[in-house]
Amino acid sequence: MSIDWERQRAFLAVLREGSLSAAARALLVAQPTVRRRIEELEATLGVPLFTRSAGGLSPTEAALALRDHAEAMAMAADAFVRAGSAGAQEIAGTVRISASEVIAVEVLPPILASLRRAHPGLVLELSPSNRNEDMLRREADIAIRMVRPTQNALVARRIGAVPLGLHARADYLAAHGTPRTLAELRAIGIIGVEHNNAVLRSLRERYAIGHEDFIFRSDSDLAQLAAIRAGIGIGICQIPLAARDPALVRVMPDAFDLDLDTWVVMHEDMRGVARIRATFDHLAEGLIDYLS
């Protein structure tokens, strides 16, 4: 049984968007085209994939069982296009980079700007995500991770540890006082997460700080950083990043510190591709400069 990839693209678009019209807009095709491709796919497979509901189209159990396969095919198709964007020995073409929200938005842009000045033939795709994208499935060509990779098929370079500290605006501290002890810090309250994660577990284990001590909660690191900069309270920030903002003051430097181990990672099969190698090396050097 052979299935046209365009039908699978339509299927995945409807899964992601929830309706034929939204899928058609995402694919830049007419809505009847999406409907026809879904109907053809259902006829080929012999199972219904969607049912109508008040909110649009709901996937059937069969559709949900197929989702991971369709996502994997979409990632492979994207990787195929990137691989064909330039010759293996050219420092040109498309490179997809994955990094955490804060690294992607606050740290990488100047590094990537200097990379583009050195190699103007590069086209860069940047995915700000705190989820570790799957390098083995080619979700990204290069990833910056805050945890040591364990897969043998990956090439990883350790950059060092990104130091984290407590920071707040100077005017916030002037109004609310500067805590000197953990007890005073908990009494004032800090900026933290909504749900359990590795940082919250570290806070509980090392400093007995928990969810109940947060006066502002968000699982977005960028939202937490924005809250610190806006003067909402005291929060955790990368020390090299906070040093760039004269309005921010580090709090309790001798009593509080955390580190994020940082790695630049690529698949071992990509080490001979000139654009990937050049980008990998440039990111590593730029991040080392950031830490210093």
C-alpha positions as CSV (number, residue, x, y, z in Angstrom):
1,M,0.0,0.0,0.0
2,S,1.5,3.3,-1.1
3,I,0.2,6.6,0.3
4,D,0.9,10.0,-1.2
5,W,2.9,12.2,1.3
6,E,0.5,15.1,0.6
7,R,-2.3,13.1,2.1
8,Q,-0.3,12.5,5.2
9,R,0.6,16.2,5.4
10,A,-3.1,17.0,5.2
11,F,-3.8,14.5,8.0
12,L,-1.1,15.9,10.2
13,A,-2.2,19.5,9.6
14,V,-5.8,18.7,10.6
15,L,-4.5,17.0,13.7
16,R,-2.4,20.0,14.6
17,E,-4.9,22.7,13.6
18,G,-8.2,21.0,14.6
19,S,-10.2,21.9,11.4
20,L,-10.1,21.7,7.7
21,S,-10.1,25.4,7.2
22,A,-7.2,26.0,9.6
23,A,-5.3,23.1,8.0
24,A,-5.8,24.5,4.6
25,R,-4.4,27.9,5.7
26,A,-1.4,26.1,7.2
27,L,-0.7,24.2,4.0
28,L,-1.6,27.1,1.7
29,V,-4.1,25.1,-0.2
30,A,-7.9,25.2,-0.7
31,Q,-10.1,23.6,2.0
32,P,-11.7,21.2,-0.5
33,T,-8.2,19.9,-1.3
34,V,-7.6,19.1,2.4
35,R,-11.0,17.4,2.6
36,R,-10.3,15.3,-0.5
37,R,-6.9,14.2,0.8
38,I,-8.3,13.2,4.1
39,E,-11.1,11.2,2.5
40,E,-8.6,9.5,0.1
41,L,-6.4,8.6,3.1
42,E,-9.4,7.2,5.0
43,A,-10.4,5.1,2.0
44,T,-6.9,3.8,1.5
45,L,-6.5,2.9,5.2
46,G,-10.1,1.7,5.6
47,V,-10.7,3.5,8.8
48,P,-12.2,6.9,9.8
49,L,-9.7,9.4,11.0
50,F,-11.8,12.3,12.3
51,T,-15.3,12.9,13.6
52,R,-17.1,16.2,13.7
53,S,-17.6,17.9,17.0
54,A,-18.7,21.3,18.2
55,G,-15.1,22.5,18.3
56,G,-14.2,21.2,14.9
57,L,-12.8,17.8,14.0
58,S,-11.8,15.3,16.7
59,P,-9.3,12.6,15.9
60,T,-10.4,9.0,16.2
61,E,-8.3,6.4,18.1
62,A,-6.9,5.3,14.7
63,A,-5.8,8.8,14.0
64,L,-4.1,9.2,17.4
65,A,-2.3,5.9,16.9
66,L,-0.9,7.2,13.6
67,R,0.1,10.6,14.9
68,D,3.7,9.8,16.0
69,H,4.4,8.2,12.6
70,A,3.1,11.2,10.8
71,E,5.2,13.5,13.0
72,A,8.3,11.4,12.3
73,M,7.7,11.6,8.6
74,A,7.3,15.4,8.8
75,M,10.6,15.7,10.7
76,A,12.3,13.4,8.1
77,A,10.8,15.5,5.3
78,D,12.1,18.7,6.9
79,A,15.6,17.1,7.4
80,F,15.5,16.0,3.8
81,V,15.0,19.6,2.6
82,R,17.7,20.9,4.9
83,A,20.2,18.3,3.7
84,G,19.5,19.2,0.1
85,S,19.8,23.0,0.7
86,A,23.5,23.0,-0.1
87,G,26.4,20.7,-0.8
88,A,28.1,18.8,2.1
89,Q,31.3,20.8,1.7
90,E,29.6,24.3,1.4
91,I,29.1,26.5,4.4
92,A,25.7,27.4,3.1
93,G,22.2,26.2,3.3
94,T,19.8,25.6,6.2
95,V,20.8,24.7,9.7
96,R,18.1,24.1,12.4
97,I,19.1,24.9,16.0
98,S,17.3,24.0,19.2
99,A,17.9,25.7,22.5
100,S,16.1,26.6,25.7
101,E,13.9,29.7,25.7
102,V,16.3,32.0,27.5
103,I,19.3,30.8,25.6
104,A,17.5,31.1,22.2
105,V,16.0,34.5,22.8
106,E,18.5,36.2,25.1
107,V,21.9,34.7,24.3
108,L,22.1,33.3,20.8
109,P,21.0,36.2,18.6
110,P,24.3,38.1,18.7
111,I,26.2,34.8,18.3
112,L,24.1,33.9,15.3
113,A,24.5,37.4,13.8
114,S,28.3,37.0,13.8
115,L,27.9,33.6,12.3
116,R,25.8,35.0,9.5
117,R,28.4,37.8,8.9
118,A,31.1,35.1,8.6
119,H,28.9,32.8,6.4
120,P,26.2,34.8,4.6
121,G,25.1,31.7,2.7
122,L,23.6,30.1,5.8
123,V,19.9,30.1,6.6
124,L,19.3,29.6,10.3
125,E,16.2,28.1,11.9
126,L,15.9,28.5,15.6
127,S,13.6,26.6,17.9
128,P,13.2,28.1,21.4
129,S,12.0,25.2,23.5
130,N,12.7,23.8,26.9
131,R,11.9,20.4,25.6
132,N,15.0,18.4,24.5
133,E,14.3,17.9,20.8
134,D,15.2,14.4,19.5
135,M,18.5,14.6,17.7
136,L,18.3,11.0,16.6
137,R,15.0,11.7,14.7
138,R,16.6,14.9,13.2
139,E,14.2,17.3,14.9
140,A,17.2,19.7,14.9
141,D,20.7,19.6,13.4
142,I,22.3,21.1,16.5
143,A,21.0,21.4,20.0
144,I,22.1,23.4,23.1
145,R,21.2,21.3,26.1
146,M,21.4,21.9,29.8
147,V,21.9,18.2,30.5
148,R,24.6,15.8,29.4
149,P,23.5,13.8,26.3
150,T,23.5,10.0,26.8
151,Q,23.0,8.7,23.3
152,N,26.1,7.2,21.7
153,A,25.2,8.5,18.3
154,L,25.6,12.1,19.4
155,V,28.7,14.3,19.3
156,A,28.7,16.7,22.3
157,R,30.9,19.4,23.5
158,R,30.7,20.6,27.0
159,I,30.7,24.4,27.3
160,G,30.7,24.7,31.0
161,A,28.2,25.5,33.8
162,V,25.9,28.5,33.4
163,P,25.7,30.0,36.9
164,L,22.3,31.0,38.2
165,G,21.6,33.5,41.0
166,L,18.8,35.4,42.6
167,H,18.2,38.8,41.1
168,A,15.8,41.7,41.4
169,R,15.5,45.3,40.3
170,A,17.2,47.7,42.6
171,D,14.0,49.8,43.1
172,Y,12.1,46.6,44.1
173,L,14.7,45.9,46.8
174,A,14.6,49.5,48.0
175,A,10.9,49.2,48.5
176,H,10.7,45.7,50.0
177,G,14.1,45.2,51.5
178,T,17.0,43.0,50.6
179,P,16.9,39.6,52.2
180,R,20.0,38.4,53.9
181,T,18.9,34.9,54.9
182,L,16.8,32.1,53.4
183,A,14.1,32.8,56.0
184,E,13.9,36.4,54.9
185,L,13.8,35.4,51.3
186,R,10.9,33.0,51.9
187,A,9.1,35.7,53.8
188,I,9.4,38.1,50.9
189,G,8.6,35.5,48.3
190,I,10.2,34.8,45.0
191,I,9.4,34.3,41.3
192,G,9.0,30.6,40.4
193,V,7.4,27.9,38.4
194,E,3.8,26.6,38.2
195,H,4.6,22.9,38.1
196,N,7.2,20.6,39.3
197,N,10.5,20.6,37.4
198,A,14.2,20.0,37.9
199,V,14.9,23.5,39.2
200,L,12.0,23.3,41.7
201,R,13.4,20.0,42.9
202,S,16.8,21.5,43.4
203,L,15.3,24.5,45.3
204,R,13.5,22.1,47.6
205,E,16.5,19.9,48.2
206,R,19.1,22.6,48.7
207,Y,17.2,25.6,50.1
208,A,13.8,24.2,51.3
209,I,12.1,26.6,48.9
210,G,8.9,25.3,47.4
211,H,5.8,26.2,45.5
212,E,4.3,27.9,48.5
213,D,7.1,30.5,48.5
214,F,6.3,31.8,45.0
215,I,4.6,35.2,44.6
216,F,4.6,34.9,40.8
217,R,4.4,31.6,39.0
218,S,5.1,30.7,35.4
219,D,6.6,27.6,33.7
220,S,8.1,30.0,31.0
221,D,11.6,31.0,31.8
222,L,11.1,34.1,29.6
223,A,8.0,35.1,31.6
224,Q,10.0,34.7,34.8
225,L,12.8,36.9,33.4
226,A,10.3,39.5,32.3
227,A,8.8,39.5,35.8
228,I,12.2,40.1,37.3
229,R,12.9,43.0,34.9
230,A,9.5,44.5,35.5
231,G,10.1,44.6,39.3
232,I,7.5,42.0,40.3
233,G,9.9,40.3,42.7
234,I,13.1,38.4,43.2
235,G,13.8,35.6,40.8
236,I,16.4,33.2,39.4
237,C,18.4,34.4,36.4
238,Q,21.6,33.4,34.6
239,I,24.3,35.5,36.2
240,P,26.0,36.5,32.9
241,L,22.6,37.6,31.5
242,A,21.7,39.7,34.6
243,A,25.2,41.3,34.4
244,R,24.1,43.0,31.1
245,D,21.2,44.8,32.8
246,P,22.3,47.7,35.1
247,A,18.9,47.7,36.8
248,L,19.3,44.2,38.2
249,V,21.0,43.4,41.5
250,R,22.2,40.0,42.6
251,V,20.7,39.0,45.9
252,M,22.4,36.7,48.5
253,P,25.4,35.8,46.3
254,D,27.1,33.9,49.1
255,A,24.0,31.9,50.2
256,F,22.4,30.9,46.9
257,D,23.8,29.5,43.6
258,L,22.8,26.9,41.1
259,D,24.5,25.7,37.9
260,L,23.3,24.5,34.6
261,D,25.7,22.2,32.8
262,T,25.7,23.3,29.1
263,W,26.4,21.2,26.0
264,V,26.4,21.8,22.2
265,V,25.2,18.6,20.5
266,M,24.9,17.2,17.0
267,H,24.4,13.8,15.4
268,E,27.7,12.1,14.6
269,D,26.6,11.6,10.9
270,M,26.6,15.4,10.5
271,R,30.1,16.1,11.6
272,G,31.4,15.9,8.0
273,V,28.8,18.4,6.8
274,A,30.6,21.8,6.5
275,R,27.6,24.0,7.4
276,I,26.8,21.9,10.5
277,R,30.4,21.8,11.7
278,A,30.9,25.5,11.2
279,T,27.7,26.3,13.1
280,F,28.5,23.9,15.8
281,D,32.0,25.3,16.4
282,H,30.7,28.9,16.2
283,L,28.0,28.3,18.8
284,A,30.5,26.6,21.1
285,E,32.9,29.5,21.0
286,G,30.2,32.0,21.3
287,L,28.7,30.3,24.4
288,I,32.2,30.0,26.0
289,D,32.6,33.8,25.5
290,Y,29.1,34.3,27.1
291,L,30.1,32.4,30.2
292,S,33.4,34.2,30.5
